[in-house]
Amino acid sequence: MQIYLPIADMPVNIFLVLGMGLAVGFISGMFGIGGGFLMTPLLIFIGISPAVAVASVASHIAASSCTGAITYWRRRAIDVALAMMLLSAGIIGTAFGVWLFTELRALDQLDLVIGLSYVTLLSIVGALMIYESVRAELRARKGMPATLRRPGSHNWIHGLPLKMRFKRSKIYVSAIPVWAIGFVIGFIGAILGIGGGFLLVPMLIYFLRVPTATVIGTSMVLTLITMASATVMHAVTNHLVDAILALILMVGGVIGAQFGVRTGQKMRGERLRLLLGLLVFAVGMRFAHQLVSVPDDLYSIREVTGQ
Amino acid sequence: MMRRTLMLLVVLAACAAEPALAERMVVSLSNNRVAVTSSFVGENLVLFGVIEPGPDRAALRSNYDLVVTMTGPPETIRTRRKERVLGIWVNIDWREFVRVPSYLTILSNRPVEEIANADVRRRLQVGLDYFLLTQRIGPDIADTVRDDPYRVAFVRLQTFYGLYRQSSSAVTFLTPSVFRVAIPLPSNVPTGSYPIDVKLFSGGQMVARTTSNLEVIKTGVEQYLVDASRNYGLIYGAATSMMALLIGWFASVVFRRD
């Protein structure tokens, strides 16, 4: 069944988009991520323009992270103070990202920047995840307990001034790295149409030593608010949010996520991280291939708006 | 201003070039208004027409050729070219096609090359090769030569997306003086006014010309959403965000297990 997308200006098969929402939702529920880094390329692949895809996916991620955030809220696994601190910088990062998005679009270099950033981010993060989970797996096989490097080991980040205490997470860190992380995530999210959960969680764990109990919930709150505001900002500046597309994706996404969570809970942490790492790395390689291989057509066209 | 002058010149040139028309044509479109709804997947229109003797009551000729040109609302479209820079493919250069038709279909009963010579085709803009596609070249706006790589790429891509087409089999003469034209309208057509220009040829010269018009409109929810997103971006964005939060909340209630 075809449905016409008013902003993307094209008809799509409603079941195809719903299926994509379900599949990405399943993965996002399984790994506790937003899934934007999978959804945006998929939408581009079925012919939706990158700009509309990025802008519409933001609201889809907001919906799926809202479900997650509510669940974690009930379990009291969210550090509100930390989330607010990250947010204060996150919003600025998002605004900056949306501004750069508009500028790059006008220069015809948006696709390139999206492609390059995906390659860099996804292959590095994917490789790190694979490396780390394989090491943990090997250690477990040798019979050594999987030790998480946690408290005690202070690094240079803990020497920075402006220290704050976050009670729920039981950490005492400087506000500077918190703001920096918030800004980077907001910025990347707005430009690439990703929630940044798969970047934020490792950053919070490694740089700020946030305990696993609160890290995912806190990351989801941040994703929720940055993506909701990215939706508004994209709608105001670029008029490219397709509400019909977003609605279909959201419905598929939230349902898929429920089944994903159940599957994810049955798997071991290291195995799960290895799978996610492989997935992230594969998407990164897909983008690399696209940038380097000879394109089918050297020419492309784009409507110039506002004239 | 310059653009208007240019247009005026083109129109004047076209008028001056037209010979005294001996025949008259009456055409009727199966549907003058196409509504783009949520289930729109394109449409096929049919244009019927009859050739009649002109005021001087001259007898009808035995063989006519027909060329129908339908154009969509004008758009400015950038054509970009990629080149390899440091191993990756980058948009390196672009040309802007200014106020060219967003949709262009040229339909005839046989190949336009056989209908009229290149001179006539150029003067009357018959066929994709001779249709005026204005580019911004420095401070000027003008069409380029037919085999300009950007023009070729632009026409090829628009054809690939189904927006430009040229067909020499879409016009059927039911009798020597009654014809039927099948006009396909793909699903990705923009909304707006679509003038239809019908030219009748005989012996390599145009003998009659008439026009018709099609309106493609968005209706209902689609139009409402487009208006809202263009004019009330803030409210539209906020509403979309609210929808996301509501669906997220709803899912957490429906699937609640603890």
Interface residues (C-beta under 8 A of the other chain):
Chain A: Q2 I3 Y4 P6 I7 D9 M10 P11 S59 H60 A62 A63 S64 S65 C66 T67 A69 I70 T71 R74 R75 D108 Q109 D111 L112 L116 L224 M227 A228 S229 T231 V232 M233 H234 A235 V236 T237 H239 L240 V241 A243 I244 A246 L247 M250 V251 V254 I255 A257 Q258 L291 V292 V294 P295 D297 L298 Y299 S300 I301 R302 E303 V304 Q307
Chain B: V36 T37 S38 S39 F40 V41 E75 T76 I77 R78 T79 R80 R81 K82 E83 G87 I88 W89 V90 N91 W94 E96 S102 Y150 A153 F154 R156 L157 Q158 S187 N188 P190 K218 V221 E222 Q223 L225 V226 S229 R230 G233 L234 Y236 G237 A238 A239 T240 S241 M243 A244 L245 I247 G248 W249 F250 A251 S252 F255 D258
